[in-house]
């Protein structure tokens, strides 16, 4: 029986400075933010979640206030049959506010962070690691007493990326994702250098962050295909018509990946259509476990590969890893390899990466807890 009564929901914001900004084709992160969600039930069980908040610069505090001032009142003091029921209830009751504010993204992100916390809390109540708790959704019963998932080093900037990749390789990574979508000459030089440095058999993903129009994407995928990337992520804007994605898929020698900027029913189309090979919902950006579990299942049914997108703090990273472990299949976990104390300090004890595998903790729930005392000087809300 998973029925629970929520006693409290609280979001806190942390920001840590970084020496090297994280660059994408559409913007730059000059610090690392995190919105941490704490949920507690009437029996004192606590769960942790995280809400996506990388952009815009002031977005973290706004999302935290949505949680504290809009979401908490709806959830607290009521009996809920499951995290999925709470997700549906919260989504339904905030529907009109979503229309009124024209903010479907921030509100979905707030709900996602809460959902992660409620699933963590529920698995702790059951006394099992979260991936075990989730695995029944996929009919898996042979997970064993340990679990690890394949992973790759992400967030590799266009400034001497081969050096970043070599450092990440020393830390245990065996696959890497390069940011592209800058100047053509720079993109070519970087991918060529990465391939020459890492070897022909190493998986090198590329991410254009929605940089190109359809004509430019056809040109660049054709040219960059000479370096055998494992995939090209978001070469065009996520909201471009399906016809453009199909046109690109037919012309591109590189498999297409996308999903971090989709929500809800948009996943039905991309799972059923032919143009994407890799489906990449972000658990902290939309859906949490309640939304992303059905997407992962649908992707597998349609012969696609579920690969969670993630670029944030440690709680959301562990949530992504647990979901991938529960889903199974050939998917691979994204781990930002840039220095970020919010990754380790929000997920203690932090798992290791060895031979390209990320090992999941075996404690109940997510298996980790944030070191909030150690981050107290970085709290902004």
N, C-alpha and C positions, 0 to 999 in steps of 0.2 A: 504494500500500500504506500503510495508516494504522496498522499495528501499532506499539505503543510500550510501553516499560516505564517505569513511574512511579518516579522516584528519591525524590521527596519531595512531601508535601502539608502545607501549614502555613496556619493561620488566625490573623489578627491582628485586634484590636478597636480602633477609634478612636471617640472621642466628642468633639464640639465643642459649645461653649455657643452658645445662640441668645438674642437679645434678645426676640423675640416668639414665644411658644410656638405650636406647630401644634395647632389645636383640631379635634376631630371630635366627633360626637354621643355617642361612647362613651368618650372619653378624650383626654388632652392630652400632647403630646410637649414636654418642657422642655429637652431637648438633642437633638442629631442623632447617632445611632450608626451604625456600619458594621462589618460583618464582612468582611474582605478575605481571599480565598483565593488562595494562590500554589501552582501545580503546576509541577513540573519533571520532565522525562523524563531517561532515562539519557544522552541526547546533549546535555543542557544547554539544551533548548528550554523556555521558560517561558510559562505561561499564567496569566491573572488571572480571578478570579471574585468574586462577591459574594453573600452570603446575607442574606435578609430578616431584620430583627431589631428592628423598630420597637416592638413590644410583646411582653411586659411590659417594665417599665423595666430589669430585670436580664437580659433575654433575650439580649443580644448575647454576653456572656461565656459563657453556657451553650451557645449554638450553636457558638461557636468551640471550646470544649472537646470537644463531640461530634465535631467534625471532627478535632481533633488527637489525641484519645485513643481514638476508636472507628473513624472512617472511614479514617484514614491507614494503620493497620496492615493493613487489608483490601486496600487498593489498591497499596501500595508493594512493589516488588520482583517484581511479576508482569507478564507480557506481556498486553496487552489489544488486541483486534482493532480497537477503535474507541471513541470516547467513549460511544456508545450501549451497547456491551458492558460498559463499566465502570459505567455507570449501572444497568444491569440487575443486574450482579453485586453491586454495593453495596446496592441495594434488597433483593435476595433475602437477602443475608447479614445484613442488619439487621432483617429482618421480625420475628423472634422478640423482639428487643430492643424494637422498636416496640410490640409487644403488652405485653411485660413492664412497660415504663415508662409505658404509656398516653400516649405522646408522638409520635403520628404527624406532627403539624405540625413541631415542631422538628427531627426527624430528616429529614423531607422537605426542609426548608429547608437543612439542612446538605448534603444530597446535591445539591440544586439549585446551590448555590454552587460545589461541586466540578465539576459537569457543565459549567457555564459556563467555568471555567478550562480544562478539558480540550478543549473545542471551540476556544477561543482558541488554545491550544497547537497543536492539530492544523492549524488554518488557517495558522498561522505556519510550520509544517513544510512546508506546501504552497506557501507564499509568496504567498498571495492574501488579499484582504479576506474576512472571515468571511461577509458576506452573499453574496458570489460562491460561496463554498464550499457554503453552504446552499441556494442557489437551485436546484441540480439536484434537490432534493427536490420542487420544484414545477414542474419542466420549464421553467424560465426560462433563456433563453440570450441575451436582448437587454438585459442590465442596463446596458451602457455602462460608461464609465470613471469616472463619478461617480454618486453616488446621494444622494437626499434623501428624507425622509418627512414628511408633514404632522404637525404637532404642536399641542398645546394647553397652556395654562398651567393647572396644577392646584394643589391645596392652598390655594385661596383661602378664608381664614377668614371668619367671619361679622361681623367688625369692620370696617366701612367697606369692603366688598369692591370697590366701584367704584374706589376709589383704587388698590388692588392691581392690579386689571385694567388700569387706565390705565397704570400703571407697566410692567406686563408688555407692554402694547401698544407702548410706547416701545422695549422690548427686542426687538421683532420678532414677538410672538405676535399671532395673529388669531382665536384661539378660546380659550375659558376655561371652567373648571369651578368651580362654587360649592358649598361645603359647606352642606347644609341638615340638617334633623332636629333643630333647636333649638326655640325657641318658635315657634308658628304665625305670630304677628304679625311676628317677626323674619325668618322665612323668606320671607314674602310681601314685606315691605319690601325685603329685600336683592335678591330676584330681580327685583322691579319696578324698583328703582333700577339694577341691572345692565343690564336691557333698555333703559331710557330713556337710560342713559349710553352704551352701546355701539352701539345701533341695532337695527333690526328684523332685519337680515340676518346678524348675527354669530352664530356658533355658541356657545351657552351651555349647557354640560352641568350637571347637578346630581347630587350624591352625598349620600344620606341615611345611609350607613354603617350599614345594618341597623336603623335607629332604630324603625320603626313596626310595629305589628301589621297584619293584613290590612285591618281596617276603617279604621284611620287612614290607611293607605297609599292606599286607594281615595279617601278624602276629599281627601288632600293632592295626589295626582296630578291629580285633577279640578280642584282650585283652582289649582295651579301651572301647569297646562296653558294658562292664559290668557296666560302669558308665553312660550310656545313654546320650552321647553327642547329641546335636541337629544336628550337622553336623561335618564332618572332611574336612578341607579346604586344597587343594593342598597337599595331602599325597605323591604324586609322582610328578616328573617334569612336567610342563605344556605342554612341547613338546613331551612327550612320546606318542607312537602310540595309536590310539583309541582302539586297541585290548587289550592293557594293562589296560586302564581305564575300559573297559567292564569287563575284568577278575576281577578287583578289586571290581567293583560294585556288581558283583554276589556273591563275597565272603564276602563283608563287611556288618556287621550289622548296620553300621552308614551311613546315607546319605552323598553323596559326593558333594562338592562345589568347584568351580574354576571359573576363568575368568579374574582376574586382570592382568595376563600376556599373554592374547590373544589380537589379533588385527584383524580388518577387517573381511575377509571371514572365518577366523578360528571360528568365533562365529556361522556361519551357521551350521557347523558340530555338535558343542556341543549342540546347541539348538535342532537339529533334532534327535540326537542320544539319547540313553536311559541311558547313564551312569551318567549324572549329574542331580541332583535335583535342585540345586541352581546355578544360572548364575550370575556372579559377575564382570561385566566390571567396570573399574575405569575411571570415566569421565575425570580426569585430566591426565591420562596416555595414553589413546587412545580414539579418537572419539569425545570428548566433547559431547554436546547435539545432534549434527547432526549425529554422529555415534551411540551413545548409545540409542537414541530413537528407531530406527529400531530394535536394538538388544533386547530391553525390550519388544517391541511388538511381535517379533518373539518368544521369550522365553514364553510369555503368550500363544501364539497360540499353542505352542507345549506342554503345560501343565507344564512348568517349573516355578520356582519362581525367579523373578528378585530381587536381593539383591545387591545394589551398594557397591563395595569395596571402601574404602577411608582411608588414613592415612597421613594427611598433615595439611595445614593451614585452616583457617576459610572460605575462599572464596570457595574452592573446596568442603568443607563439605556442605555449603549451596546449592551449585549447585547440589550435590548428593541428598539432601533432597527435593529440588524442583522437580527433575526428578522423584523420588519415589512417591511424592504426586500426580504428574500428571498421573503416570502410574497406581497407585492404586494396589490392590491385597494384598496378605499376606506378601509381602517383608518387610525387616527390615533394618534400617539404621545403618551403622558402625560408631561409634564415638570413636576415640582414647581417652582413659581416663587418659593418662599420662599428667603431667603438661607441657603445651606448650603455651606460651603467643601469639604465632602466630595464634593459633586457635581463641582466643577471640579478639585480637587487629586487626586482618584482617577482622573481621566480626562484626562491631558495628552497631546497638545494638545487642549483642549476644543473641540468643534465650535460653530459659531455657529447662531443662529436668525435667519432673514431671511424676511420676508413669510410667516410661518407655516410655514416649512420648516426642518427640522433636517438639516444636511448631514453625511453620514457620512465619516469619514477613510478614506483609500485605502491606508494602510499594511497589511501582513499582519495577519490575526487581527482582533481588535476595533479595532486601529489606535491604541490608546492605552496608556499605562502610568501607574500611580499614582505620585505624588510622596510617597513614604513618608518621606523625610527632612524634607520640609516639614511633615509631620503628626506628627513624632516626639513632640512635647510633648503630643499628644492621645491617644497610645496607652495603653490600659488593660490590654491582655493581649497 
